[in-house]
Amino acid sequence: MERVNIGVDIGGMTIKAGVVNNKGEILFRNTRKTNQKKGVENFINTIKEQIDELNKTAIENNYTVCGVGFGIPGVVNNKLGTIDYACNLGFEHVPLKEKLKDLNLEIALSNDANVACLAEQKFGAAKGKSNVVMLTLGTGIGGGVVIDNKLFEGVEGKGTELGHTVIVVNGVQCGCGRKGCFEAYASATALLRITKEHMMINRDSEMWDYCDGLIENVNGLTSFECAKAGDLEANKVVDEYIMYLGEGILNFCNIFRPNAIVLGGGVSNQKEYLVNKLIKYCEERDYGYRNSPKVEILIASLGNDAGIIGAAHLLEY
């Protein structure tokens, strides 16, 4: 029987799980509502139901499930198998591995950005590249790092918080408590803030028409779409955003010297338009340093499947 693992991608709204083979293919999958407001025990029981269902399906199709990996939206202890803090779930100090011991399966946990990076490095946009950094550009900025084909997580799995490297000392307040963090300037949330600031400066900007005259209608497309249409103020927004994102990318080029930096999250949907501007910005600033290999900037390709695939591959096959 072929050996497989189960990957579980835990989100604030849904828990997505799937049986994954060693080629990164999701063979069977299921989804449940997270329902975290019903408490930890309900959350654990939901996960058990999903795993039991998938395990049964795998056995019926001549597969042997060896373990279960989890991508967690928060801080974990990858040695103890605990969810130490997940603000979107409202959970602290959840001994997930201990509570799942009756499954008699190997259990592994990591941060959701870590498992997404692992998936993209093994099977996605950065396949075949041994050193990869991933940035997920969403409400915040998640970071994942693969070094010499191995996921780097730091002590207890609490490293690679790339969104909380400071790029502006005493800058904009970040939700983490520090000021001037990378995610306070280059996340999707930051993009919205910058867009609104420029709209208030220039009331004639086409961004107002795009939002039907209501600043609360600003979204991640507002500045980019208006910039493409030639609006000068919108282009200022995009240029400012590219500056902050580009500076963060250059920092990670210098720290890790990866083969590639992969961009995921909502902002990455701008694809070539975003990447081409970032490459130009970085190349104008000795992108990759002189006499050093350039770092490719790539768009994540696995979409919503990355969490399941990467989580499953936290474990050996």
MARBATI-460247 format. One record per residue (C-alpha): residue number from 1; residue in three letters; x, y, z. Coordinates in nm, 3 decimals. Example, Ala and Ser with C-alpha at 12.3 -4.5 7.8 and 13.67 -1.06 7.14 Angstrom:
2
num_residu_X_Y_Z
1_Ala_1.230_-0.450_0.780
2_Ser_1.367_-0.106_0.714
This chain:
317
num_residu_X_Y_Z
1_Met_0.000_0.000_0.000
2_Glu_0.126_0.349_-0.090
3_Arg_0.226_0.566_0.205
4_Val_0.055_0.904_0.230
5_Asn_0.011_1.184_0.483
6_Ile_-0.279_1.408_0.574
7_Gly_-0.231_1.784_0.560
8_Val_-0.459_2.014_0.759
9_Asp_-0.478_2.387_0.680
10_Ile_-0.648_2.568_0.967
11_Gly_-0.803_2.905_0.890
12_Gly_-1.020_3.148_1.078
13_Met_-1.326_3.042_0.878
14_Thr_-1.257_2.688_0.757
15_Ile_-1.043_2.383_0.826
16_Lys_-0.926_2.228_0.499
17_Ala_-0.772_1.882_0.502
18_Gly_-0.649_1.640_0.241
19_Val_-0.468_1.314_0.179
20_Val_-0.143_1.399_0.000
21_Asn_0.103_1.167_-0.172
22_Asn_0.478_1.219_-0.201
23_Lys_0.430_1.393_-0.538
24_Gly_0.235_1.672_-0.374
25_Glu_-0.096_1.557_-0.517
26_Ile_-0.410_1.592_-0.305
27_Leu_-0.592_1.262_-0.350
28_Phe_-0.893_1.320_-0.126
29_Arg_-1.007_1.623_0.071
30_Asn_-1.272_1.760_0.303
31_Thr_-1.362_2.092_0.461
32_Arg_-1.535_2.196_0.781
33_Lys_-1.624_2.530_0.940
34_Thr_-1.372_2.623_1.207
35_Asn_-1.639_2.725_1.461
36_Gln_-1.371_2.832_1.706
37_Lys_-1.629_3.023_1.912
38_Lys_-1.765_2.687_2.026
39_Gly_-1.440_2.626_2.210
40_Val_-1.126_2.416_2.190
41_Glu_-1.291_2.077_2.243
42_Asn_-1.534_2.131_1.956
43_Phe_-1.240_2.245_1.743
44_Ile_-1.043_1.929_1.827
45_Asn_-1.342_1.702_1.764
46_Thr_-1.399_1.861_1.423
47_Ile_-1.039_1.790_1.327
48_Lys_-1.066_1.431_1.449
49_Glu_-1.378_1.379_1.238
50_Gln_-1.200_1.511_0.930
51_Ile_-0.894_1.295_0.987
52_Asp_-1.101_0.983_1.058
53_Glu_-1.302_1.040_0.742
54_Leu_-0.993_1.087_0.528
55_Asn_-0.813_0.794_0.687
56_Lys_-1.108_0.568_0.612
57_Thr_-1.119_0.687_0.250
58_Ala_-0.746_0.632_0.215
59_Ile_-0.766_0.274_0.348
60_Glu_-1.056_0.196_0.115
61_Asn_-0.834_0.304_-0.175
62_Asn_-0.528_0.106_-0.064
63_Tyr_-0.332_0.390_0.092
64_Thr_-0.162_0.391_0.433
65_Val_-0.176_0.719_0.625
66_Cys_0.147_0.766_0.821
67_Gly_0.098_1.104_0.982
68_Val_-0.086_1.435_0.998
69_Gly_0.072_1.778_0.951
70_Phe_-0.090_2.108_1.046
71_Gly_-0.050_2.462_0.917
72_Ile_-0.149_2.695_1.203
73_Pro_-0.232_3.067_1.169
74_Gly_-0.029_3.168_1.469
75_Val_0.256_3.076_1.700
76_Val_0.328_2.709_1.761
77_Asn_0.577_2.499_1.949
78_Asn_0.686_2.247_1.690
79_Lys_0.866_2.035_1.949
80_Leu_0.575_1.995_2.191
81_Gly_0.307_2.010_1.924
82_Thr_0.117_2.295_2.085
83_Ile_-0.067_2.600_1.953
84_Asp_0.082_2.866_2.179
85_Tyr_-0.111_3.163_2.042
86_Ala_-0.347_3.201_1.746
87_Cys_-0.522_3.538_1.761
88_Asn_-0.758_3.464_1.470
89_Leu_-0.877_3.152_1.651
90_Gly_-0.874_3.303_1.998
91_Phe_-0.672_3.007_2.128
92_Glu_-0.371_2.992_2.359
93_His_-0.173_2.695_2.491
94_Val_-0.366_2.424_2.306
95_Pro_-0.185_2.085_2.336
96_Leu_-0.295_1.972_1.991
97_Lys_-0.054_1.680_1.959
98_Glu_-0.151_1.545_2.302
99_Lys_-0.522_1.571_2.225
100_Leu_-0.477_1.377_1.901
101_Lys_-0.262_1.097_2.042
102_Asp_-0.549_0.846_2.025
103_Leu_-0.529_0.867_1.644
104_Asn_-0.202_0.672_1.666
105_Leu_-0.052_0.884_1.390
106_Glu_0.261_1.098_1.385
107_Ile_0.168_1.465_1.433
108_Ala_0.359_1.775_1.320
109_Leu_0.276_2.146_1.347
110_Ser_0.411_2.460_1.187
111_Asn_0.304_2.814_1.108
112_Asp_0.080_2.847_0.801
113_Ala_0.328_3.064_0.609
114_Asn_0.600_2.804_0.672
115_Val_0.398_2.521_0.524
116_Ala_0.299_2.735_0.224
117_Cys_0.667_2.808_0.160
118_Leu_0.752_2.438_0.185
119_Ala_0.480_2.352_-0.066
120_Glu_0.589_2.616_-0.316
121_Gln_0.952_2.505_-0.284
122_Lys_0.876_2.138_-0.334
123_Phe_0.595_2.149_-0.588
124_Gly_0.506_2.506_-0.684
125_Ala_0.660_2.820_-0.826
126_Ala_1.003_2.753_-0.672
127_Lys_1.020_2.379_-0.747
128_Gly_1.380_2.267_-0.795
129_Lys_1.525_2.561_-0.603
130_Ser_1.702_2.468_-0.279
131_Asn_1.690_2.807_-0.103
132_Val_1.359_2.990_-0.098
133_Val_1.193_3.274_0.094
134_Met_0.816_3.319_0.079
135_Leu_0.619_3.630_0.171
136_Thr_0.241_3.614_0.203
137_Leu_0.100_3.962_0.144
138_Gly_-0.235_3.968_0.319
139_Thr_-0.378_4.134_0.628
140_Gly_-0.024_4.105_0.762
141_Ile_0.290_3.957_0.610
142_Gly_0.372_3.596_0.679
143_Gly_0.718_3.459_0.612
144_Gly_0.861_3.119_0.535
145_Val_1.218_3.010_0.464
146_Val_1.365_2.694_0.311
147_Ile_1.743_2.656_0.338
148_Asp_1.922_2.373_0.154
149_Asn_1.587_2.202_0.088
150_Lys_1.490_2.205_0.457
151_Leu_1.229_2.422_0.623
152_Phe_1.393_2.662_0.867
153_Glu_1.170_2.743_1.165
154_Gly_1.399_2.863_1.445
155_Val_1.379_2.759_1.810
156_Glu_1.044_2.589_1.885
157_Gly_0.926_2.687_1.537
158_Lys_0.895_3.052_1.638
159_Gly_1.133_3.205_1.385
160_Thr_1.095_3.352_1.034
161_Glu_0.850_3.625_1.141
162_Leu_0.967_3.825_0.842
163_Gly_0.674_4.065_0.857
164_His_0.803_4.194_1.190
165_Thr_1.145_4.307_1.079
166_Val_1.160_4.685_1.120
167_Ile_1.219_4.888_0.805
168_Val_1.131_5.232_0.948
169_Val_1.255_5.303_1.300
170_Asn_0.976_5.456_1.512
171_Gly_0.747_5.428_1.212
172_Val_0.384_5.323_1.180
173_Gln_0.245_5.128_1.475
174_Cys_0.226_4.753_1.407
175_Gly_-0.023_4.516_1.565
176_Cys_0.266_4.323_1.720
177_Gly_0.347_4.615_1.949
178_Arg_0.655_4.744_1.766
179_Lys_0.670_5.039_1.528
180_Gly_0.785_5.044_1.168
181_Cys_0.747_4.673_1.092
182_Phe_0.767_4.553_0.733
183_Glu_0.403_4.442_0.743
184_Ala_0.296_4.789_0.858
185_Tyr_0.422_4.919_0.523
186_Ala_0.395_4.634_0.272
187_Ser_0.093_4.422_0.368
188_Ala_-0.245_4.450_0.195
189_Thr_-0.363_4.642_0.501
190_Ala_-0.077_4.888_0.456
191_Leu_-0.163_4.926_0.088
192_Leu_-0.516_5.032_0.182
193_Arg_-0.382_5.287_0.431
194_Ile_-0.142_5.436_0.178
195_Thr_-0.418_5.448_-0.085
196_Lys_-0.652_5.638_0.147
197_Glu_-0.378_5.882_0.246
198_His_-0.315_5.972_-0.118
199_Met_-0.684_5.998_-0.196
200_Met_-0.723_6.254_0.082
201_Ile_-0.431_6.451_-0.063
202_Asn_-0.577_6.453_-0.415
203_Arg_-0.955_6.477_-0.437
204_Asp_-0.934_6.478_-0.818
205_Ser_-0.781_6.131_-0.836
206_Glu_-0.968_5.873_-1.039
207_Met_-0.944_5.649_-0.733
208_Trp_-1.245_5.838_-0.593
209_Asp_-1.453_5.745_-0.898
210_Tyr_-1.333_5.385_-0.870
211_Cys_-1.466_5.381_-0.512
212_Asp_-1.795_5.557_-0.604
213_Gly_-1.683_5.857_-0.402
214_Leu_-1.664_5.660_-0.077
215_Ile_-1.325_5.611_0.084
216_Glu_-1.458_5.310_0.277
217_Asn_-1.488_5.131_-0.060
218_Val_-1.111_5.128_-0.106
219_Asn_-0.974_4.777_-0.162
220_Gly_-0.654_4.613_-0.276
221_Leu_-0.736_4.675_-0.642
222_Thr_-0.807_5.048_-0.616
223_Ser_-0.458_5.187_-0.658
224_Phe_-0.329_4.922_-0.896
225_Glu_-0.623_4.936_-1.136
226_Cys_-0.630_5.315_-1.142
227_Ala_-0.253_5.324_-1.189
228_Lys_-0.286_5.097_-1.491
229_Ala_-0.544_5.341_-1.628
230_Gly_-0.293_5.624_-1.596
231_Asp_-0.404_5.804_-1.280
232_Leu_-0.104_5.998_-1.147
233_Glu_-0.197_5.978_-0.778
234_Ala_-0.263_5.606_-0.804
235_Asn_0.081_5.561_-0.958
236_Lys_0.228_5.744_-0.659
237_Val_0.054_5.492_-0.432
238_Val_0.190_5.198_-0.628
239_Asp_0.540_5.344_-0.639
240_Glu_0.536_5.400_-0.261
241_Tyr_0.413_5.047_-0.199
242_Ile_0.675_4.901_-0.433
243_Met_0.943_5.099_-0.248
244_Tyr_0.853_4.945_0.087
245_Leu_0.802_4.595_-0.048
246_Gly_1.119_4.621_-0.253
247_Glu_1.328_4.730_0.046
248_Gly_1.203_4.431_0.245
249_Ile_1.284_4.199_-0.042
250_Leu_1.634_4.342_-0.072
251_Asn_1.686_4.285_0.300
252_Phe_1.592_3.919_0.265
253_Cys_1.812_3.884_-0.043
254_Asn_2.103_4.006_0.166
255_Ile_2.020_3.794_0.471
256_Phe_1.940_3.462_0.304
257_Arg_2.075_3.490_-0.051
258_Pro_1.797_3.256_-0.173
259_Asn_1.746_3.131_-0.525
260_Ala_1.401_3.284_-0.523
261_Ile_1.154_3.491_-0.326
262_Val_0.796_3.376_-0.373
263_Leu_0.506_3.616_-0.324
264_Gly_0.165_3.491_-0.216
265_Gly_-0.148_3.646_-0.068
266_Gly_-0.400_3.884_-0.220
267_Val_-0.156_4.147_-0.345
268_Ser_0.031_3.882_-0.545
269_Asn_-0.273_3.859_-0.775
270_Gln_-0.119_4.156_-0.958
271_Lys_0.130_3.899_-1.091
272_Glu_0.361_4.030_-1.368
273_Tyr_0.257_4.390_-1.312
274_Leu_0.379_4.364_-0.952
275_Val_0.684_4.149_-1.023
276_Asn_0.813_4.362_-1.309
277_Lys_0.802_4.675_-1.094
278_Leu_0.976_4.496_-0.806
279_Ile_1.251_4.360_-1.030
280_Lys_1.313_4.707_-1.174
281_Tyr_1.324_4.857_-0.825
282_Cys_1.566_4.596_-0.695
283_Glu_1.793_4.597_-1.000
284_Glu_1.832_4.972_-0.975
285_Arg_1.964_4.919_-0.621
286_Asp_2.223_4.650_-0.693
287_Tyr_1.960_4.382_-0.673
288_Gly_2.141_4.069_-0.559
289_Tyr_2.461_4.271_-0.504
290_Arg_2.727_4.304_-0.768
291_Asn_2.904_3.979_-0.856
292_Ser_2.637_3.773_-0.676
293_Pro_2.362_3.563_-0.831
294_Lys_2.034_3.742_-0.878
295_Val_1.735_3.634_-0.675
296_Glu_1.425_3.551_-0.878
297_Ile_1.096_3.706_-0.769
298_Leu_0.812_3.466_-0.835
299_Ile_0.436_3.449_-0.782
300_Ala_0.305_3.154_-0.580
301_Ser_0.131_2.897_-0.798
302_Leu_-0.043_2.652_-0.565
303_Gly_-0.312_2.886_-0.438
304_Asn_-0.534_2.756_-0.159
305_Asp_-0.384_2.406_-0.186
306_Ala_-0.042_2.516_-0.060
307_Gly_-0.142_2.487_0.306
308_Ile_-0.263_2.128_0.276
309_Ile_0.031_2.016_0.062
310_Gly_0.295_2.185_0.276
311_Ala_0.144_2.063_0.603
312_Ala_0.145_1.704_0.480
313_His_0.512_1.735_0.388
314_Leu_0.618_1.836_0.737
315_Leu_0.640_1.458_0.783
316_Glu_0.849_1.195_0.610
317_Tyr_0.682_0.958_0.366
